[in-house]
Amino acid sequence: MSAVHYDSYTEARTHLKDLLDAAGQGHVATVRRDAEYAAVVDAERLRYALSKRCQSHAEVVSEGGGWSVFLPGLPIAADGSTFDEAIAEMVVALHEYADDWQGRLSHAPNHRENWGLVQMVALSNDEQLRDWLLGEG
C-alpha cells in the first residue's frame, strides 16, 4: 500500500479501512474537507515523533526537604516529598496543562505554540511521560 488521499469526507468514509491501514503502516494518509486538509497518522508514531521533537529539559531540584520539578519556559511545575513523588506529580501537572490547553489556552499568545507538547502528553501514558521527563526511552 502506498499513500492514500481522499478529496472528500464521503470518499474517506467509504475507504476508511484503507485510510487507517495506510496510517498504521506509516504511509501518508490525507483527507480534504472543503478548504481544510487533514492527515491521518498512527497515534504511537505521532507520540514518538513528538516526544523526540519536544524534549522535556525538566529540571529537578532538592529544596527544603522535598523535591521540585519544572519545565523551563512553561507554566508547569510540581513538588513532592521524594524525587519519585515529585515526578509523579509532574505527570499529573502535564495532564492538567494539556486539558487546560485544549479547553481554553490554545489561542492564548503565550500558549498556542505548545500544540506539539499537548498532543504528545495526550497521546502518552503515565509511564511514557515519566520516561520523557527523565530523558529515558
C-alpha positions as CSV (number, residue, x, y, z in Angstrom):
1,M,0.0,0.0,0.0
2,S,1.2,3.5,-0.8
3,A,0.0,6.9,0.1
4,V,-3.7,7.5,0.1
5,H,-5.6,10.7,-0.5
6,Y,-9.3,11.4,-0.5
7,D,-10.8,14.6,-1.7
8,S,-14.0,14.4,0.4
9,Y,-15.2,13.3,3.7
10,T,-17.6,10.9,1.9
11,E,-14.9,9.3,-0.1
12,A,-12.7,8.9,3.0
13,R,-15.6,7.4,4.9
14,T,-16.2,4.9,2.1
15,H,-12.5,4.0,2.2
16,L,-12.0,4.3,6.0
17,K,-10.2,0.9,6.3
18,D,-7.7,1.8,3.6
19,L,-7.2,5.2,5.2
20,L,-6.5,3.7,8.6
21,D,-4.4,0.9,7.2
22,A,-2.1,3.4,5.4
23,A,-1.8,5.5,8.6
24,G,-1.0,2.4,10.6
25,Q,1.8,1.4,8.2
26,G,3.3,4.9,8.4
27,H,2.2,5.9,4.9
28,V,0.8,9.3,4.0
29,A,-2.9,9.3,4.5
30,T,-4.9,12.5,3.9
31,V,-8.4,13.8,3.6
32,R,-9.6,17.1,2.2
33,R,-12.9,18.5,3.5
34,D,-13.9,21.8,1.9
35,A,-10.9,24.1,2.3
36,E,-9.3,22.0,5.1
37,Y,-6.8,19.3,4.6
38,A,-6.1,16.7,7.3
39,A,-3.6,14.0,7.8
40,V,-4.4,10.7,9.5
41,V,-1.5,9.3,11.4
42,D,-0.8,6.3,13.7
43,A,-1.1,7.6,17.2
44,E,2.0,5.8,18.6
45,R,4.2,7.0,15.7
46,L,3.0,10.6,16.3
47,R,3.5,10.3,20.0
48,Y,7.1,9.0,19.5
49,A,7.9,11.7,16.9
50,L,6.6,14.5,19.2
51,S,8.4,13.1,22.2
52,K,11.7,13.4,20.2
53,R,10.8,16.9,18.9
54,C,9.6,18.2,22.3
55,Q,12.5,17.5,24.6
56,S,11.5,17.9,28.2
57,H,14.6,19.7,29.6
58,A,12.9,19.1,33.0
59,E,14.8,20.5,35.9
60,V,14.6,18.8,39.3
61,V,15.9,20.4,42.5
62,S,16.1,19.3,46.0
63,E,14.9,22.1,48.4
64,G,13.5,22.3,51.9
65,G,13.5,18.6,52.5
66,G,11.5,17.9,49.3
67,W,11.8,18.0,45.5
68,S,10.6,20.4,42.8
69,V,10.3,19.7,39.1
70,F,9.7,22.4,36.5
71,L,9.9,22.8,32.7
72,P,11.8,26.0,31.8
73,G,9.7,28.3,29.7
74,L,6.5,26.5,30.5
75,P,4.0,27.2,33.4
76,I,4.2,23.6,34.6
77,A,5.7,22.6,37.9
78,A,5.3,20.1,40.7
79,D,6.6,19.3,44.2
80,G,6.9,16.2,46.2
81,S,8.5,14.9,49.4
82,T,10.5,12.4,47.4
83,F,12.0,12.5,43.9
84,D,9.6,9.9,42.6
85,E,6.6,11.7,44.2
86,A,7.7,15.0,42.5
87,I,8.0,13.2,39.1
88,A,4.6,11.6,39.6
89,E,3.0,14.9,40.5
90,M,4.7,16.4,37.4
91,V,2.9,13.8,35.2
92,V,-0.4,14.9,36.8
93,A,0.5,18.5,36.1
94,L,1.3,17.8,32.5
95,H,-2.1,16.1,32.0
96,E,-3.8,19.1,33.7
97,Y,-2.0,21.5,31.5
98,A,-3.0,19.5,28.4
99,D,-6.6,19.6,29.5
100,D,-6.4,23.4,30.2
101,W,-4.8,24.0,26.8
102,Q,-7.5,22.1,25.0
103,G,-10.2,23.9,26.9
104,R,-9.0,27.5,27.0
105,L,-5.3,28.1,26.4
106,S,-4.9,27.1,22.8
107,H,-5.5,30.6,21.5
108,A,-3.6,32.5,24.2
109,P,-0.5,34.0,22.6
110,N,1.9,32.6,25.3
111,H,0.4,29.1,25.0
112,R,-0.6,28.5,21.4
113,E,2.9,27.3,20.3
114,N,2.6,24.4,22.8
115,W,0.4,22.3,20.4
116,G,3.1,19.6,20.0
117,L,3.6,19.2,23.7
118,V,-0.1,19.0,24.3
119,Q,-0.5,16.3,21.6
120,M,2.4,14.4,23.0
121,V,1.0,14.5,26.5
122,A,-2.5,13.5,25.4
123,L,-1.1,10.5,23.5
124,S,1.2,9.3,26.3
125,N,0.5,7.1,29.3
126,D,1.9,8.0,32.7
127,E,5.0,5.7,32.3
128,Q,5.8,7.3,28.9
129,L,5.6,10.8,30.4
130,R,7.8,9.8,33.3
131,D,10.4,8.4,30.9
132,W,10.1,11.6,28.8
133,L,10.6,13.8,31.9
134,L,13.7,11.8,32.9
135,G,15.1,11.6,29.4
136,E,14.7,7.9,29.1
137,G,13.2,5.6,26.5
